[in-house]
Amino acid sequence: MNGATFGAPGVGAGAGTDQQRQADGPTTDLVRAANVVRVHLERAVLREFGLRWTGFDILQLVCHRRRVETRTVAAALGISKGTVTGISARLLALGLIRRHTQPADRRRVVLAPTAAGWELTHRIMRRVAAEENLMLRRTSPLPESGALAVLRCVADACPPAGPTPPT
């Protein structure tokens, strides 16, 4: 965002040679940057709570929607229903969500947050926001809101996810 390639000193170490980085398009750089940030947040914040990013993403969505079917979680996050099932079993074991089947169709599973899940989500969100602020202050000369606006524009320009492939 500041005109430097993604692999500039101190950014995304091990991202490849200068020539390779220049051949990469902005989408590749964006995805690479997102992965670096995700790994950092998993190590700096989520590890303490025994979570990975996808588990936190599912927990956050369940808390936001209050009650949500697993198929809706899968579609919203762009992951398979099998992944949602496996990770929700862990969240259930940790006491962070509840799982119910629909009486009319027992194949349809609904997830809901517990009080502990709700509280943990908010604690983690505060920690993630603090880490994000630290990262943004260390980087671009763009104002923080400008960098976030660019990322939101890119995300909004993407077409909506199609149906989740069968598992």
N, C-alpha and C positions, 0 to 999 in steps of 0.2 A: 504494500500500500504506500510505502514511502519511496517507491521507485527502485528499491534494492531487490535483488532476487531473493527468493525464499531462503536459499542456502547461504546468505550473507553470514559473516562471522558471528557466532553466538546464536544463530537461529537455525533450528532443525539440523543439528549436527549430524553428519553422516548422510546427508540428503543427496549426495552425488557430486560429480565434477561441475565446475562452472559451465562448461559447454553443455553438459547434460541438463542442467537446470534451465539454461536459456532455451533449450529445445522443448522443455516441458511447457505446456500452456498454463494459463491462469487457473483453469479448473483443477489441473493436477496439483498446482501449488496450493490452492485452497483446500483440497482434500488432504494433502500432506500436512498442512498447518493444522487442520481440524484434528487429525490423528495425533499430532504432537501435543496439542492442548488436551485432548481426551486422556491420553496416557498420563500427562502431568497431573490432571485433576484426579484421576484414579489413584495415583500415588500420594498426592498431597492431601487429599480430602477423603475419598471414598474407602481407601484401604482400612483406615481406622474403624470403619463401621462394617467391615466385611462385605462390601459391595463392589461391583464393577459398574461401568457406565450403563450398560443395558439394564441391569437390575434397578439402578437408580432411576433411569428413564421410565421404566414400567411403573415403579412405585410413585413417581411424581405424576404420571398420567392418571393412575388410579386415584390418587388424592385429589387431583384437579377435577376429575369427573364424578367423584364420589361412588358411583356404581358404573362399571363398564364391563362389557363382554370381552372375553379373551380374543375373539376374532376382530373386534374393533381396536383393541390394543395392538394386535399384529399389523393391521392395515395402517393405523396411525403412525407407528414407529418403523414400518417397512421391514418387519422381521417375520419369521414364520410362526404359525400357531404353536408348533412344537417347541420353539425357543421360548415363547411366552409361557407355555405349560411348565417347562423345566425351571425357568427362573421364578415363576410365581410359586412353585412348590418350595423353593428355598425361602422366598419372602414369607410364605405361610409358616414355615418352620421357625423363622425368626420372630414370628408374631407381629409382622408388619402389615399383613393383609388378611382378609377373610375370603373364602371361596364358597360360592353357592351354585347349585345347578338349578336351571329353570324347571319347575314342576311339569310344564307342558312338553318340554323337549330337553331331556336330561343330557343331551350332547352340548347344549348351550350353557357355558360356564360364565358366571358373573363374579368379578373381583370387586372388593370394597376395602378401603383402608381401615386399619384399627387406629385407636387413639395413639398407640406407640408409633405406628407408621406415619401418621399425620405429623406428630411432633418431630420425629427423626427427619422427615422430608424437609420441614422448615429449618431445622438446625443445619442440615447439609446445604440447603439453598443459600443460607447466609454465608457459610464457609466458601462455597463455590463463587458467590458474588465477590467476596473479599479477594480470592485468588484471581478472578477475572480482572478486577481493578488493578491488582499488582502487575499482572501481565500487560495490560493496556498501558499503564504508566511507563513501563520499561521499553516500549516499542515505538510505534509510529508517532510522527509529529502531528498526525491528525488528532483532532479532539476525540475523546473517547466516544462521544455520541456519534461523531462522523464515521468512525470505524465500524461501530455497531450498525449504523444506518446502511452502510455499504453491504455488510453481511446480510442484513435483512432483505435488502433489494435483490441480492443474488438468490437467496432462498425463496423469496416470493416469485421470482421469475421462473423457477423450476415448475414443470407440470406436476399436478398431483400424482401421488403414487397410485399405480394400478392395483388390481387385486393381488393378494398375496399368493404366490405359487403354492400348489398343493404340497403337503408334507407327507 
